Amino acid sequence: MYTREILPPIASPIIDGSVVFGTWNKAFEKVDLQEIRKPYKYPVPRWIRENRIKELQSFVIQDDDYFLRAIFSNFKMYRMIQVALYDKKTGQKLIYRKTRLGTGWQLPLSLANSSVDSRSSHFFFRIHTWLDVDTIRLDINIEATRKQPSLTIHLAYNVNNHDVTPMAVSLGFTQRRIMYAYKTLAPVRGDIVFGGRHITLKQDACTGLFCDCKGYFPYKMQATYISASGFNNENERLGFHIAENQTRETNKNNENVLWVNGRMSPLSPVKITMPDGIDGEWIIQDVEGMVDLTFTPKEPDRSGFNMIITKVDFNAPLGYFNGVLVNSEGKKINIKNLFGIGEKLYLRV
């Protein structure tokens, strides 16, 4: 069975200008990719290196009735925000997107006690990552448009290390150009207000995935992600986040992870295929027998744009997962109609 070493905690995946690759079960104190010495073969000015570093934070939160996804991406040439709320009972879907050119807000280098916020026309958000006191907070306020109602969100993750084991990874595109990711699954509580409705989310029934990511991504970036969360028949909180991307040596180190009742299990690399296209069934399998899933899309979500020097093509359907996962102890975890999301991204920037 596939295994992966969990390394002792360190302050940063960059030490004296050199990269440390691996997997950890604790957040780094700081991740500053500008500290990498000579990420390119030839000398490159700092401002060019800074513009090659892309970063994002994502929130995927759900209970039995609602599914919320919020992505905050800083691609340096432009910044993108996408917020989607889906009512599982009625099928109502609200999607808000905002793209702003040029520089502006940047995501923090540390998750210990830092915040980022942006107040623009009709759109406000604040992210406060406060791992020092075991919480991550998300606040969003979007004004109504002619087509969609206003949306207000106040949510808090409970990321107490006694209850939740996160994953932090450092993965290589080359020997010195890397990506970093921090992921966790945690109970979430809070409130969502839209269209005259006030929804209260209770942490004993609501689960959230959080991801913080930075990287010297290739100019043409391609990646496919799947994630889902919920509860099994034993009322254990479970979730997974699995990616197929362009990093090297994925058998030795990757960002695939499963949580059951807060316990983190690294997963093996996978192959994600779509024999009938994005709108058909997705097949997710490995060669170790730890991952054998199918994803059946239910609600499509496509976005993107194409300019002279940049292109974004993003497909993120919602749907159901079925199959089997195996945790680090060899226990089979049956996945039956677990609601989640598949994401296929092509980015040229």
C-alpha positions as CSV (number, residue, x, y, z in Angstrom):
1,M,0.0,0.0,0.0
2,Y,1.1,3.5,-0.8
3,T,2.8,5.4,2.1
4,R,4.4,8.9,2.3
5,E,6.7,10.2,5.0
6,I,5.3,13.0,7.2
7,L,8.2,15.2,8.0
8,P,8.9,17.0,11.3
9,P,7.5,20.6,11.3
10,I,9.7,23.3,9.9
11,A,9.3,27.1,9.8
12,S,9.5,27.4,6.0
13,P,10.0,25.1,2.9
14,I,12.8,27.5,1.9
15,I,16.0,27.3,4.0
16,D,19.0,29.5,3.2
17,G,17.7,29.9,-0.4
18,S,17.2,26.2,-1.1
19,V,14.0,24.4,-1.4
20,V,12.9,21.5,0.9
21,F,10.4,19.1,-0.7
22,G,8.0,17.0,1.3
23,T,4.8,16.7,3.3
24,W,4.0,18.0,6.7
25,N,1.1,17.9,9.2
26,K,1.4,21.5,10.4
27,A,1.3,24.9,8.7
28,F,4.6,26.7,8.0
29,E,5.3,29.9,9.9
30,K,5.9,31.7,6.6
31,V,6.1,30.9,2.8
32,D,7.9,33.5,0.7
33,L,8.9,32.1,-2.7
34,Q,11.1,35.1,-3.3
35,E,13.5,33.6,-0.8
36,I,14.4,30.9,-3.3
37,R,17.9,31.5,-4.7
38,K,18.1,31.5,-8.5
39,P,14.7,30.0,-9.3
40,Y,15.6,30.6,-13.0
41,K,18.8,29.6,-14.8
42,Y,19.7,33.2,-15.5
43,P,19.5,36.2,-13.3
44,V,15.9,37.6,-13.3
45,P,14.9,41.0,-11.6
46,R,12.9,40.7,-8.5
47,W,9.8,42.3,-10.0
48,I,9.7,39.7,-12.8
49,R,10.0,36.9,-10.3
50,E,7.2,38.4,-8.2
51,N,4.9,38.5,-11.2
52,R,5.6,34.8,-12.0
53,I,4.4,33.7,-8.5
54,K,0.7,33.0,-8.6
55,E,-1.4,32.5,-5.5
56,L,-4.9,31.6,-4.4
57,Q,-7.1,30.7,-1.5
58,S,-10.2,28.6,-1.8
59,F,-13.1,27.8,0.5
60,V,-15.5,24.9,-0.1
61,I,-18.3,24.7,2.5
62,Q,-21.4,22.6,2.7
63,D,-24.1,21.0,4.9
64,D,-27.1,18.9,3.8
65,D,-28.8,21.8,2.2
66,Y,-26.3,24.3,0.8
67,F,-22.9,24.2,-1.0
68,L,-20.7,27.3,-1.1
69,R,-17.5,27.8,-3.0
70,A,-15.3,30.9,-2.9
71,I,-12.0,31.3,-4.7
72,F,-9.7,34.3,-4.4
73,S,-6.9,34.2,-7.1
74,N,-4.0,36.6,-7.6
75,F,-2.4,36.0,-11.0
76,K,-0.5,39.3,-10.7
77,M,-1.6,40.5,-14.1
78,Y,-5.1,40.4,-12.8
79,R,-7.0,39.2,-9.7
80,M,-10.2,37.0,-9.9
81,I,-12.9,36.3,-7.3
82,Q,-15.6,33.7,-7.8
83,V,-18.3,33.0,-5.3
84,A,-21.0,30.3,-6.0
85,L,-23.9,29.3,-3.7
86,Y,-26.0,26.2,-4.5
87,D,-29.3,25.2,-2.9
88,K,-29.2,21.4,-3.0
89,K,-33.0,21.1,-2.4
90,T,-34.3,23.6,-4.9
91,G,-31.4,23.6,-7.5
92,Q,-31.1,27.4,-7.2
93,K,-27.6,28.6,-8.0
94,L,-26.1,32.0,-7.5
95,I,-22.7,32.8,-9.1
96,Y,-20.8,36.0,-8.6
97,R,-17.5,36.8,-10.4
98,K,-15.2,39.8,-10.4
99,T,-12.0,40.3,-12.3
100,R,-9.7,43.3,-11.7
101,L,-6.6,44.1,-13.8
102,G,-3.3,45.1,-12.3
103,T,-1.9,45.0,-8.8
104,G,-3.9,45.3,-5.6
105,W,-4.6,42.9,-2.7
106,Q,-2.1,40.1,-2.1
107,L,-2.5,37.0,-0.1
108,P,-0.4,36.8,3.1
109,L,2.9,35.0,3.5
110,S,1.8,33.5,6.9
111,L,-1.4,31.9,8.1
112,A,-0.6,32.5,11.8
113,N,-2.4,35.9,12.2
114,S,-2.9,37.7,8.9
115,S,-5.7,39.2,6.9
116,V,-6.5,40.5,3.4
117,D,-9.5,42.5,2.4
118,S,-10.8,44.4,-0.6
119,R,-13.6,46.9,-0.9
120,S,-14.5,47.7,-4.5
121,S,-17.7,48.6,-6.3
122,H,-20.5,46.4,-5.0
123,F,-18.1,43.8,-3.7
124,F,-16.4,43.4,-0.3
125,F,-14.5,40.5,1.2
126,R,-12.2,39.9,4.1
127,I,-10.2,36.8,4.9
128,H,-8.6,36.4,8.3
129,T,-6.4,33.4,8.7
130,W,-5.7,33.1,12.4
131,L,-4.2,29.7,13.0
132,D,-2.6,31.0,16.3
133,V,-6.1,30.8,17.8
134,D,-7.4,27.9,15.7
135,T,-9.7,29.8,13.3
136,I,-10.1,31.0,9.7
137,R,-12.8,33.6,9.0
138,L,-14.4,34.6,5.8
139,D,-16.6,37.7,5.4
140,I,-18.2,38.6,2.0
141,N,-20.8,41.3,1.1
142,I,-22.0,41.5,-2.5
143,E,-24.6,44.1,-3.5
144,A,-27.7,43.1,-5.5
145,T,-27.7,43.3,-9.3
146,R,-30.6,43.3,-11.7
147,K,-30.2,39.5,-12.1
148,Q,-29.1,38.4,-8.6
149,P,-29.9,39.2,-5.0
150,S,-27.4,40.6,-2.5
151,L,-25.2,38.0,-0.7
152,T,-23.8,38.3,2.8
153,I,-21.5,35.7,4.3
154,H,-19.9,35.4,7.7
155,L,-18.2,32.0,8.4
156,A,-15.6,30.6,10.8
157,Y,-13.6,27.4,10.5
158,N,-12.6,25.6,13.7
159,V,-9.1,24.3,13.0
160,N,-8.1,23.2,16.4
161,N,-5.1,20.9,15.9
162,H,-6.5,18.5,18.6
163,D,-9.4,17.9,16.3
164,V,-8.1,18.5,12.8
165,T,-4.8,17.4,11.2
166,P,-3.9,19.6,8.2
167,M,-1.6,18.9,5.3
168,A,1.2,21.2,4.0
169,V,3.3,20.2,0.9
170,S,6.2,21.6,-1.1
171,L,6.2,20.2,-4.7
172,G,8.5,20.9,-7.6
173,F,7.9,21.9,-11.1
174,T,11.7,22.1,-11.5
175,Q,14.4,21.8,-8.9
176,R,14.0,25.4,-7.7
177,R,10.5,26.5,-9.0
178,I,7.9,25.0,-6.7
179,M,4.4,25.2,-5.5
180,Y,3.3,25.2,-1.9
181,A,-0.1,24.2,-0.6
182,Y,-1.8,24.1,2.8
183,K,-5.1,22.2,3.1
184,T,-7.4,21.4,6.0
185,L,-10.9,20.0,6.6
186,A,-12.8,21.4,9.6
187,P,-16.2,22.1,11.1
188,V,-17.7,25.5,10.0
189,R,-20.2,27.7,11.6
190,G,-21.8,31.0,10.5
191,D,-24.5,32.7,8.6
192,I,-25.5,33.3,4.9
193,V,-28.1,35.9,3.9
194,F,-29.4,36.2,0.4
195,G,-32.7,37.0,-1.2
196,G,-34.4,37.7,2.1
197,R,-33.4,34.3,3.5
198,H,-31.1,33.9,6.6
199,I,-29.3,30.6,6.7
200,T,-27.5,29.6,9.9
201,L,-24.8,26.9,9.5
202,K,-24.0,24.8,12.6
203,Q,-20.6,23.2,12.9
204,D,-21.9,19.8,14.0
205,A,-23.5,19.5,10.5
206,C,-21.3,21.8,8.3
207,T,-17.9,21.0,6.9
208,G,-15.4,23.2,5.1
209,L,-12.3,22.6,3.0
210,F,-9.7,25.4,3.0
211,C,-6.7,25.6,0.7
212,D,-3.9,28.2,0.5
213,C,-1.6,27.8,-2.5
214,K,1.4,29.7,-4.0
215,G,3.7,28.7,-6.8
216,Y,6.0,29.4,-9.7
217,F,3.4,27.8,-12.0
218,P,4.2,27.2,-15.7
219,Y,3.2,29.8,-18.2
220,K,0.6,27.3,-19.5
221,M,-0.9,25.7,-16.4
222,Q,-3.2,22.7,-16.5
223,A,-4.7,21.0,-13.5
224,T,-7.7,18.9,-12.5
225,Y,-9.0,18.9,-8.9
226,I,-11.8,17.0,-7.2
227,S,-13.0,17.5,-3.6
228,A,-16.0,16.5,-1.4
229,S,-16.9,16.5,2.2
230,G,-19.7,15.3,4.5
231,F,-20.5,12.5,6.9
232,N,-20.5,8.7,6.6
233,N,-23.0,6.2,8.1
234,E,-21.1,6.3,11.4
235,N,-21.5,10.1,11.5
236,E,-17.8,10.5,11.0
237,R,-16.8,13.8,9.3
238,L,-14.9,13.0,6.1
239,G,-13.5,14.7,3.1
240,F,-10.9,14.6,0.4
241,H,-9.0,16.9,-1.9
242,I,-7.2,15.3,-4.9
243,A,-5.3,16.9,-7.8
244,E,-3.6,15.9,-11.0
245,N,-1.2,18.6,-12.0
246,Q,2.2,19.3,-13.6
247,T,4.5,18.7,-10.6
248,R,7.3,16.2,-10.7
249,E,7.9,13.0,-8.7
250,T,4.2,12.7,-7.7
251,N,4.6,9.2,-6.4
252,K,7.1,10.5,-3.8
253,N,5.2,13.6,-3.0
254,N,1.9,15.1,-4.0
255,E,-1.1,17.1,-2.6
256,N,-3.7,14.3,-2.4
257,V,-5.3,13.9,1.0
258,L,-8.2,12.2,2.8
259,W,-9.6,13.1,6.2
260,V,-11.8,11.0,8.4
261,N,-12.8,12.4,11.8
262,G,-10.0,14.9,11.6
263,R,-7.3,12.3,10.9
264,M,-5.3,13.0,7.8
265,S,-4.2,10.3,5.3
266,P,-1.9,11.1,2.4
267,L,-3.2,9.5,-0.8
268,S,-1.3,8.2,-3.9
269,P,-1.1,10.0,-7.3
270,V,-4.1,9.5,-9.5
271,K,-5.2,9.6,-13.1
272,I,-8.4,11.5,-13.8
273,T,-10.1,10.7,-17.1
274,M,-13.3,11.9,-18.8
275,P,-14.2,9.5,-21.6
276,D,-17.4,11.3,-22.3
277,G,-16.1,14.8,-21.8
278,I,-16.4,17.2,-18.9
279,D,-20.2,16.8,-18.6
280,G,-19.9,13.0,-18.5
281,E,-18.7,10.7,-15.8
282,W,-15.2,11.3,-14.5
283,I,-13.1,8.3,-13.5
284,I,-10.5,8.8,-10.7
285,Q,-8.1,5.9,-10.0
286,D,-4.6,5.2,-8.8
287,V,-2.3,2.1,-9.3
288,E,-2.1,1.4,-5.5
289,G,-5.7,0.5,-4.9
290,M,-6.3,3.5,-2.5
291,V,-8.4,5.6,-4.9
292,D,-11.2,4.3,-7.0
293,L,-13.9,6.9,-7.5
294,T,-16.4,8.1,-10.1
295,F,-17.7,11.7,-10.3
296,T,-21.1,12.3,-11.9
297,P,-21.6,16.0,-12.7
298,K,-25.0,17.5,-12.0
299,E,-24.7,21.3,-12.3
300,P,-22.2,22.7,-14.9
301,D,-20.2,25.9,-14.2
302,R,-18.0,27.3,-16.9
303,S,-16.1,30.6,-17.0
304,G,-13.1,32.1,-18.6
305,F,-11.8,34.6,-21.1
306,N,-9.2,34.9,-23.8
307,M,-7.0,37.9,-24.4
308,I,-3.9,38.4,-26.5
309,I,-1.3,37.2,-23.9
310,T,-3.5,35.4,-21.4
311,K,-6.3,32.8,-21.3
312,V,-8.5,31.3,-18.6
313,D,-10.7,28.3,-19.2
314,F,-12.3,27.0,-15.9
315,N,-14.9,24.2,-15.6
316,A,-16.2,23.5,-12.1
317,P,-19.3,21.2,-12.2
318,L,-21.0,20.1,-9.0
319,G,-22.0,16.5,-8.6
320,Y,-21.8,13.3,-6.7
321,F,-18.9,11.0,-5.9
322,N,-19.1,7.2,-5.5
323,G,-16.5,4.5,-4.9
324,V,-13.8,3.6,-2.4
325,L,-10.9,5.3,-0.7
326,V,-8.3,3.7,1.6
327,N,-6.8,5.5,4.5
328,S,-3.2,5.2,5.9
329,E,-4.3,2.4,8.2
330,G,-5.6,0.3,5.3
331,K,-9.3,0.8,6.1
332,K,-11.7,1.1,3.2
333,I,-13.8,4.2,3.2
334,N,-17.0,3.7,1.2
335,I,-18.0,6.9,-0.7
336,K,-21.7,6.9,-1.6
337,N,-23.4,9.9,-3.2
338,L,-21.0,12.3,-1.5
339,F,-21.6,15.8,-2.9
340,G,-18.7,17.8,-4.2
341,I,-17.0,19.5,-7.0
342,G,-14.7,18.7,-10.0
343,E,-12.5,21.5,-11.3
344,K,-10.6,21.5,-14.6
345,L,-8.4,24.5,-15.1
346,Y,-6.3,25.8,-18.1
347,L,-4.5,29.0,-17.4
348,R,-2.1,30.9,-19.6
349,V,-0.6,33.9,-17.9
